[in-house]
Amino acid sequence: MAETSAEDRINVNLRILHAKADAALRLAEKVSEFVQMAGIPIENFQSMARSIVNGRGGDPAFVFALADYTHEPNDAATVRKRAEKLMFDDLDRKKEISVAT
């Protein structure tokens, strides 16, 4: 069986990050619909979304996907940029580890 190249592993890790971000976003959209139908104030929903992110250990993919739900619109773009940088930093670390092995 052929060994996986470092580039292939990085691509797989990137797809995993995107899938996690997509799943978090879909969950947030469903929860948002429920919150709106239940009449829960948005401040409470932001608090709930922050709890989800914190419960995931600050996973950058979740932070990226939930930025619009956890922060005011003016701050969300900044949070997404920071989370994206963290995701790529994480990929770089994984790349270094995979090259070393």
C-alpha positions as CSV (number, residue, x, y, z in Angstrom):
1,M,0.0,0.0,0.0
2,A,1.4,3.4,-1.0
3,E,2.3,5.9,1.7
4,T,0.4,9.1,1.9
5,S,2.3,12.2,1.0
6,A,2.6,15.2,3.3
7,E,0.6,17.3,0.8
8,D,-2.2,14.7,0.7
9,R,-2.4,14.7,4.5
10,I,-2.6,18.5,4.5
11,N,-5.4,18.5,1.9
12,V,-7.3,15.9,4.0
13,N,-6.8,18.1,7.2
14,L,-8.0,21.1,5.3
15,R,-11.1,19.3,4.1
16,I,-11.8,18.2,7.7
17,L,-11.6,21.8,8.9
18,H,-14.0,22.9,6.2
19,A,-16.4,20.1,7.0
20,K,-16.3,20.9,10.7
21,A,-16.9,24.6,10.0
22,D,-19.8,23.6,7.6
23,A,-21.4,21.4,10.3
24,A,-21.1,24.1,12.9
25,L,-22.7,26.6,10.6
26,R,-25.6,24.2,9.7
27,L,-26.1,23.6,13.4
28,A,-26.1,27.3,14.2
29,E,-28.6,28.0,11.4
30,K,-31.0,25.3,12.8
31,V,-30.6,26.7,16.4
32,S,-31.1,30.2,15.1
33,E,-34.4,29.2,13.5
34,F,-35.5,27.6,16.7
35,V,-34.4,30.7,18.7
36,Q,-36.3,33.0,16.4
37,M,-39.5,30.9,16.6
38,A,-39.2,30.6,20.4
39,G,-38.8,34.3,20.7
40,I,-35.5,34.0,22.6
41,P,-33.6,37.4,22.7
42,I,-30.5,37.4,20.5
43,E,-28.3,38.2,23.5
44,N,-29.2,34.9,25.0
45,F,-28.5,33.2,21.6
46,Q,-25.1,34.8,21.4
47,S,-24.3,33.5,24.9
48,M,-25.4,30.0,23.8
49,A,-23.3,30.1,20.7
50,R,-20.3,31.3,22.7
51,S,-20.8,28.3,25.0
52,I,-20.8,26.0,22.0
53,V,-17.5,27.5,20.9
54,N,-15.9,27.4,24.4
55,G,-17.1,23.8,24.9
56,R,-15.2,22.8,21.7
57,G,-12.0,24.2,23.3
58,G,-12.1,27.2,21.0
59,D,-11.8,25.0,17.9
60,P,-10.9,27.5,15.2
61,A,-13.3,25.9,12.7
62,F,-16.2,26.4,15.1
63,V,-15.1,29.9,15.9
64,F,-15.0,30.7,12.2
65,A,-18.4,29.2,11.5
66,L,-20.1,30.7,14.5
67,A,-18.6,34.2,14.3
68,D,-21.8,35.8,13.0
69,Y,-23.7,34.2,15.9
70,T,-21.2,34.9,18.7
71,H,-20.3,38.5,17.9
72,E,-21.9,41.7,16.7
73,P,-21.6,42.2,12.9
74,N,-18.8,44.7,13.1
75,D,-16.6,42.3,15.2
76,A,-17.5,39.1,13.3
77,A,-15.2,39.7,10.3
78,T,-12.3,40.3,12.7
79,V,-13.1,37.1,14.6
80,R,-13.4,35.1,11.3
81,K,-10.0,36.4,10.1
82,R,-8.4,35.4,13.5
83,A,-10.0,32.0,13.4
84,E,-8.9,31.5,9.8
85,K,-5.3,32.3,10.7
86,L,-5.5,29.8,13.6
87,M,-6.8,27.1,11.2
88,F,-3.9,27.7,8.9
89,D,-1.5,27.8,11.8
90,D,-2.9,24.4,12.9
91,L,-2.4,23.1,9.4
92,D,1.2,24.3,9.3
93,R,1.9,22.5,12.6
94,K,0.3,19.3,11.2
95,K,2.4,19.8,8.1
96,E,5.6,20.1,10.1
97,I,4.7,17.0,12.2
98,S,3.9,14.9,9.1
99,V,7.1,16.0,7.4
100,A,9.1,15.0,10.5
101,T,7.5,11.5,10.6
